[in-house]
C-alpha cells in the first residue's frame, strides 16, 4: 500500500469517517440532482 504514510499525518479515527462521510454526501447530492432534473420522477410519485 503506497498511501500508507497518509496515516502519519491524519489519524485513521478522523480520516476514515471524514472520507466515508464525504462519499455519502456526494452520493446524496448526485442522486438528488438527478431525481430533480428528470421529468418522470414527479409522475412516478404522483401515481
C-alpha positions in Angstrom: 0.0 0.0 0.0 1.8 3.1 -1.2 -0.6 5.5 0.5 0.0 4.1 4.0 2.1 7.1 5.0 -1.0 9.3 5.0 -1.9 7.9 8.4 1.2 9.6 9.8 -0.4 12.9 9.0 -4.1 12.2 9.6 -5.2 9.7 12.3 -7.4 6.9 10.9 -10.2 7.6 13.5 -10.5 11.1 12.0 -9.7 10.4 8.3 -11.9 7.4 7.7 -15.1 9.0 9.0 -14.4 12.1 7.0 -13.7 10.2 3.9 -16.8 7.9 4.2 -19.0 10.9 5.1 -17.8 12.9 2.1 -18.5 9.9 -0.2 -22.0 9.5 1.3 -22.7 13.3 1.0 -21.5 13.4 -2.6 -23.7 10.3 -3.4 -26.8 12.0 -1.9 -26.1 15.3 -3.8 -25.8 13.4 -7.1 -28.9 11.4 -6.6 -30.9 14.4 -5.5 -29.7 16.4 -8.6 -30.6 13.5 -10.9 -34.0 13.0 -9.4 -34.8 16.7 -9.5 -33.8 17.1 -13.2 -35.7 14.2 -14.7 -39.3 14.6 -15.8 -40.6 11.1 -14.9 -39.9 11.3 -11.2 -42.8 13.6 -10.3 -45.1 11.5 -12.3 -43.9 8.4 -10.6 -44.6 9.8 -7.1 -47.9 11.2 -8.3 -49.0 7.8 -9.4 
